[in-house]
Amino acid sequence: MLVPCTTAVPTHTSNPTTGQQEQAMAEQQVVDAMKDQAALSMRLLRGLGLRGEQNLAFSPASFHATLSLLAAGTAGAIRDQIVSFLGPAGAEAHAALVSHFGQTPSHQEEDEEGYPMVRCATGVWVDSSLRLKPTFATMAASRFNAEARAVCFGSSPEQARSEINEWFEGETGGRWKELVPEGSINAATVIVLANALYFKGWYDPFDPELTQDGDFYVSPGHAVRTPFMVGGYLHENMCIACHPGFKVLRMPYCGHYQDCRSSMCIYLPDDRGGLPELVRALSSDPSVLFAVPEKLVSTGELRIPKFDVSVRLEATQILRDLGLDLPFRLTPAGESFSEMLALDEHDSKMPMAVSSVVHQCSVNINEHGTVAAAATEMEILGFCLPEEKVVDFVADHPFLFFIIKEEDNNGVILFAGQVVNPLS
């Protein structure tokens, strides 16, 4: 039974100040948006063709940032559908998450081994015949750290395409040199929204001399020979959790900055053909993605295949199949993109729609660590995410992987995917 306190307490210390209340509300917004982003990650994982026969890598965080920026520039039914697609936390919460995630410390350099590096950048390009609404430009800069640039899509589409590709190349560590293909930018292009994400991190290294070929079971009755990293003396105790039907291995990336905690998490089904069931289980309860193991356990056999997964896809139809269809339908700009563009009476009647969403992602895992990069380009046209025991972790059959930037009991899913055949 609770007993009321009778000690007199000064009023100014018993109640939180308005500033403290606002800060607590802002922090709760970010937490709620993280939960939504986890659910979005699993929906995308299923929608991006996870049928059990192909490797996959994508960035939920990059999709999330681009869609959140699009929501900020749209109005009416289109905005409502985008916000609903992102999750019940709401547009403000999702913009706050992008802003929170974008506050990655800048003191990390790419050549500083021992510290994970996360670089996130967002860009907006608008045709010089139009102009962004000042409120949208200010919000894009303050919340999304997005720089707006004017280009001549109508008269110089190839020059604009080259500028956008140079931006992507610079923001992804040189990984994507030609993300926007020739001919994709034309006189009908009005706006391009872009997000680039780059990650580089090192974990306790595997000895390359211990790497050995072994069988990886692509399916229960079909194996391929592939190089496996084998645990050494640095891996005698690992963070592994055993759940009904699957195990989770967490490999923290090295570093001492508390606000940059990040890990590679591998979700391995117990059954060699258990990947589809594991996906269904995680989709029904995405919060499990943040229940990563923290306790070290004695580790017996540890084998993880080296892999390099690279995927390029046009995601328009995938997003439409998942229920996000209104942004891709032609509607008068004054009814759809009125929060993004400053439109006169004539321009407000111009039909506009998102014409394409290009996403490219690569994740390379080797004995030393991880290098991953992702880019999302969205074009908008106008027509005139106990008891200690010895545990083995042998990833010799299809598994899921997630790279997570960790927060207290939550996190942002930077990259996700599956490995079905490391040699593919």
C-alpha positions in Angstrom: 0.0 0.0 0.0 1.3 3.5 -0.9 1.7 5.8 2.0 1.4 9.5 1.3 4.5 11.6 2.1 3.8 14.2 4.8 7.2 16.0 4.4 6.8 19.5 3.1 8.5 19.9 -0.3 9.0 23.2 -2.0 6.6 23.7 -4.9 9.3 24.6 -7.4 11.0 21.2 -6.9 7.9 18.9 -6.7 6.7 19.6 -10.2 8.7 19.5 -13.4 9.2 22.8 -15.2 7.6 23.5 -18.5 11.0 23.0 -20.2 11.4 19.6 -18.5 7.9 18.5 -19.5 8.6 19.5 -23.1 11.9 17.6 -23.1 10.2 14.5 -21.7 7.5 14.7 -24.4 10.1 15.2 -27.1 12.1 12.1 -25.8 8.9 10.1 -25.8 8.1 11.1 -29.3 11.5 9.7 -30.5 10.9 6.5 -28.5 7.5 6.0 -30.1 8.9 6.7 -33.6 11.6 4.1 -33.0 9.0 1.5 -32.4 7.2 2.5 -35.6 10.4 2.4 -37.5 11.0 -1.2 -36.3 7.6 -2.2 -37.5 8.2 -0.4 -40.8 11.5 -2.3 -41.1 9.8 -5.6 -41.0 7.0 -4.6 -43.4 9.7 -3.5 -45.9 11.7 -6.7 -45.2 8.7 -8.8 -46.2 7.6 -6.5 -49.1 11.1 -6.3 -50.7 10.7 -9.8 -51.9 11.8 -11.8 -48.9 10.7 -15.2 -50.3 13.5 -17.3 -49.0 15.5 -17.6 -52.2 17.6 -14.4 -52.6 20.0 -12.3 -50.6 18.7 -8.8 -49.6 20.1 -5.6 -48.1 18.4 -2.3 -47.6 18.3 0.6 -45.2 15.1 1.1 -43.2 16.6 4.4 -41.9 17.1 5.8 -45.4 13.5 4.9 -46.5 12.2 6.4 -43.2 14.1 9.7 -43.6 13.0 10.1 -47.2 9.3 9.4 -46.6 9.3 11.6 -43.5 10.7 14.5 -45.6 8.1 13.8 -48.3 5.3 13.9 -45.6 6.5 17.3 -44.5 6.0 18.7 -48.0 2.6 17.2 -48.8 -0.9 18.0 -47.7 -4.4 16.4 -47.5 -5.0 12.7 -48.1 -1.5 12.1 -49.5 0.1 13.4 -46.3 -2.3 11.5 -44.1 -1.5 8.2 -46.0 2.3 8.7 -45.7 2.0 9.5 -42.0 -0.2 6.4 -41.5 2.3 4.3 -43.4 5.2 5.5 -41.2 3.2 4.6 -38.0 0.9 5.9 -35.3 3.5 8.0 -33.6 2.7 10.8 -36.0 4.5 13.1 -38.5 6.1 15.3 -35.8 7.5 12.2 -34.0 9.0 10.8 -37.1 10.6 14.1 -38.1 12.0 14.3 -34.5 13.5 10.8 -35.0 15.2 11.8 -38.2 16.5 14.9 -36.5 17.7 12.9 -33.5 19.4 10.3 -35.7 21.0 13.0 -37.8 22.8 14.4 -34.7 25.6 11.9 -35.1 28.8 13.3 -33.6 31.1 14.7 -36.3 34.3 13.9 -34.4 34.6 10.5 -36.0 36.8 10.2 -39.0 36.7 7.4 -41.5 40.3 6.4 -40.9 39.9 6.2 -37.1 39.8 2.5 -36.6 38.2 1.6 -33.3 35.2 3.9 -33.6 32.1 3.2 -35.6 31.2 5.9 -38.0 27.6 6.7 -39.1 27.1 9.4 -41.7 23.6 10.4 -42.7 22.8 13.2 -45.3 19.6 14.5 -46.9 19.3 16.7 -50.0 16.6 18.5 -51.9 16.9 19.7 -55.5 14.1 21.9 -57.0 13.8 23.1 -60.6 14.9 26.7 -60.9 11.5 27.7 -62.4 9.9 27.0 -59.1 10.8 27.8 -55.5 10.4 26.0 -52.2 8.1 27.4 -49.5 10.3 29.2 -47.0 8.7 27.2 -44.2 9.5 23.9 -45.9 13.1 25.0 -46.7 13.7 26.1 -43.1 12.1 22.9 -41.7 14.1 20.7 -44.1 17.3 22.4 -42.9 16.6 22.4 -39.2 14.9 19.0 -38.8 16.4 17.0 -41.6 19.7 18.8 -42.0 18.8 18.9 -45.7 20.4 21.5 -48.0 18.1 22.8 -50.8 19.6 23.5 -54.2 18.1 25.0 -57.4 18.9 23.2 -60.7 17.7 23.4 -64.3 15.9 20.1 -64.8 14.1 21.6 -67.8 17.1 23.0 -69.8 20.0 21.0 -68.4 18.7 17.6 -67.1 22.0 15.8 -67.5 23.9 18.5 -65.7 21.4 18.2 -62.8 21.7 14.4 -62.8 25.5 14.7 -62.7 25.3 17.0 -59.7 22.9 14.7 -57.8 25.1 11.7 -58.6 28.2 13.5 -57.3 26.4 14.2 -54.1 25.5 10.6 -53.6 29.1 9.5 -54.4 30.5 11.9 -51.8 28.0 11.0 -49.1 28.4 7.2 -49.5 32.2 7.0 -49.3 32.4 6.6 -53.1 30.2 3.5 -53.1 27.5 4.9 -55.5 29.0 6.6 -58.6 25.9 6.4 -60.8 22.9 6.0 -58.6 20.6 8.1 -60.9 20.7 6.4 -64.3 21.0 8.3 -67.6 17.7 9.5 -68.9 15.9 9.3 -65.6 16.0 13.1 -65.1 14.1 15.0 -67.7 12.2 18.3 -68.3 9.2 17.0 -66.4 11.2 16.6 -63.2 10.2 19.1 -60.6 11.8 18.0 -57.3 14.3 15.3 -56.2 14.5 14.2 -52.6 17.5 12.2 -51.5 19.0 10.4 -48.5 22.4 8.8 -48.2 23.6 6.6 -45.3 27.1 5.4 -44.7 28.4 3.1 -41.9 31.8 1.8 -41.1 32.6 -0.1 -37.9 35.0 -2.6 -36.4 34.2 -5.4 -34.0 36.6 -7.9 -32.2 38.4 -9.2 -35.3 38.3 -12.7 -36.6 41.7 -14.1 -37.5 41.9 -14.5 -41.3 44.1 -17.5 -40.9 41.3 -19.3 -39.1 38.8 -18.6 -42.0 37.9 -21.9 -43.6 35.5 -23.2 -46.2 32.4 -24.9 -45.0 28.9 -26.0 -46.0 26.2 -23.3 -46.0 22.7 -24.9 -46.4 20.9 -22.7 -48.9 17.9 -25.0 -48.3 17.6 -28.1 -46.1 18.9 -30.4 -48.8 21.2 -28.1 -50.8 24.6 -26.8 -49.5 27.3 -24.6 -51.1 30.9 -24.2 -50.0 31.7 -20.8 -48.7 34.3 -19.1 -46.5 33.4 -19.0 -42.8 35.0 -16.7 -40.2 35.8 -18.8 -37.2 35.8 -17.6 -33.6 39.2 -17.3 -31.9 40.4 -16.4 -28.4 38.6 -13.0 -28.6 35.3 -14.8 -29.1 35.3 -17.2 -26.1 32.5 -15.2 -24.6 29.9 -13.6 -26.8 26.5 -12.0 -26.4 24.1 -14.7 -27.5 20.4 -15.2 -26.5 18.4 -18.4 -27.1 14.7 -17.9 -27.9 12.1 -20.5 -28.9 13.0 -21.3 -32.5 15.9 -19.0 -33.0 19.1 -17.6 -31.5 20.4 -14.0 -31.6 24.1 -13.1 -31.8 25.1 -9.5 -31.0 28.5 -8.2 -32.0 29.0 -4.7 -30.7 31.1 -2.4 -32.8 34.2 -1.1 -31.0 34.0 2.5 -29.7 33.8 4.5 -26.5 31.2 7.1 -27.5 28.0 6.2 -25.6 25.8 8.0 -28.1 27.3 6.0 -31.0 26.6 2.5 -29.7 25.9 0.1 -32.6 25.9 -3.6 -33.2 25.6 -6.3 -35.8 22.8 -8.6 -34.8 22.3 -11.9 -36.5 19.0 -13.7 -36.1 19.5 -17.4 -36.8 16.6 -19.8 -37.0 17.1 -23.2 -35.3 15.8 -25.1 -38.4 17.7 -24.8 -41.7 14.4 -24.0 -43.4 13.1 -21.8 -40.7 13.7 -18.3 -42.2 10.1 -17.6 -43.3 8.8 -18.5 -39.9 11.3 -16.3 -38.2 10.3 -13.4 -40.4 6.7 -13.9 -39.5 7.5 -14.0 -35.8 9.5 -10.8 -35.9 6.8 -9.1 -38.1 4.2 -9.9 -35.4 6.3 -8.5 -32.7 9.0 -6.1 -34.0 10.0 -5.1 -30.4 12.0 -8.3 -30.3 14.5 -6.5 -32.6 15.5 -4.4 -29.6 15.6 -7.2 -27.1 19.2 -7.9 -28.1 21.4 -9.9 -25.8 23.6 -8.0 -23.3 25.0 -10.8 -21.2 28.1 -12.6 -22.3 27.9 -16.4 -22.4 30.6 -19.0 -22.9 30.8 -19.7 -26.6 31.6 -23.0 -28.1 31.7 -23.2 -31.9 31.3 -19.8 -33.6 31.2 -19.7 -37.4 29.8 -16.8 -39.5 30.0 -16.7 -43.3 31.7 -13.7 -44.9 29.3 -12.0 -47.2 28.9 -9.0 -49.5 25.3 -8.2 -50.3 24.5 -5.5 -52.8 21.0 -4.7 -54.1 19.6 -2.0 -56.3 15.9 -1.7 -56.7 13.1 0.5 -58.0 10.8 0.5 -54.9 7.7 2.3 -56.3 5.6 -0.8 -56.9 6.8 -2.4 -53.6 5.6 0.7 -51.7 2.3 0.7 -53.5 1.8 -3.0 -52.8 2.4 -2.2 -49.1 -0.4 0.4 -49.2 1.4 3.6 -50.0 -0.2 4.5 -53.3 -1.5 8.1 -53.2 1.9 9.9 -53.6 2.3 8.1 -56.9 -1.1 9.3 -58.4 -1.2 12.5 -60.4 -3.0 15.2 -58.4 -3.1 19.0 -58.7 0.0 20.3 -56.9 -2.1 22.7 -54.9 -3.8 19.7 -53.3 -0.8 17.5 -52.8 2.6 19.2 -52.7 1.4 22.6 -51.5 3.5 22.4 -48.3 6.7 22.0 -50.3 6.3 24.5 -53.2 5.3 28.1 -53.3 2.7 27.9 -56.0 0.9 30.6 -58.0 -2.6 30.0 -59.2 -1.4 28.5 -62.5 1.2 26.2 -60.9 -1.2 25.0 -58.3 -3.3 23.3 -61.1 -0.2 21.4 -62.4 -0.6 17.6 -61.9 2.3 16.2 -59.8 3.2 12.8 -58.5 6.2 10.8 -57.2 7.4 9.0 -60.3 10.2 6.8 -58.9 11.9 5.7 -55.7 15.3 4.2 -56.3 17.1 2.5 -53.5 20.6 1.0 -53.5 22.3 -0.7 -50.6 25.4 -2.8 -49.9 26.6 -4.5 -46.8 30.1 -6.1 -46.6 31.0 -8.3 -43.6 34.5 -9.6 -43.3 37.0 -10.6 -40.5 37.7 -7.0 -39.5 34.3 -5.3 -39.5 31.5 -3.9 -41.6 31.2 -1.3 -44.4 27.6 -0.5 -45.4 26.1 2.2 -47.6 22.6 3.0 -48.8 21.0 5.7 -50.9 17.4 6.5 -51.6 16.4 8.9 -54.5 12.8 10.0 -54.9 11.8 11.9 -58.1 8.7 14.1 -58.2 7.4 14.9 -61.7 5.0 17.6 -62.9 3.1 17.4 -66.2 2.1 20.7 -67.7 14.5 1.5 -41.5 20.5 -17.0 -16.1 22.4 -19.8 -15.9 25.5 -19.7 -18.0 25.9 -22.4 -20.6 28.1 -23.0 -23.6 26.3 -21.9 -26.7 27.3 -22.7 -30.3 26.4 -20.2 -33.1 27.0 -21.7 -36.5 25.3 -19.6 -39.2 25.4 -22.3 -41.8 21.9 -21.7 -43.2 19.8 -18.6 -44.2 19.6 -15.9 -41.5 18.6 -12.3 -41.0 21.0 -9.4 -40.1 20.4 -6.0 -38.6 22.8 -3.1 -38.0 21.3 -1.1 -35.1 22.3 2.2 -33.6 21.3 1.6 -30.0 19.4 3.7 -27.6 18.1 2.8 -24.2 15.7 -0.2 -24.8 15.2 1.0 -28.4 17.2 2.0 -31.4 17.3 2.9 -35.1 17.6 0.1 -37.6 20.3 1.4 -40.0 20.5 -1.7 -42.3 18.6 -5.0 -42.6 18.7 -8.0 -44.8 19.0 -11.7 -45.2 21.7 -14.0 -46.4 20.4 -17.0 -48.2 23.5 -17.9 -50.2 26.8 -16.2 -49.3 28.2 -17.0 -52.8 25.3 -15.4 -54.7 
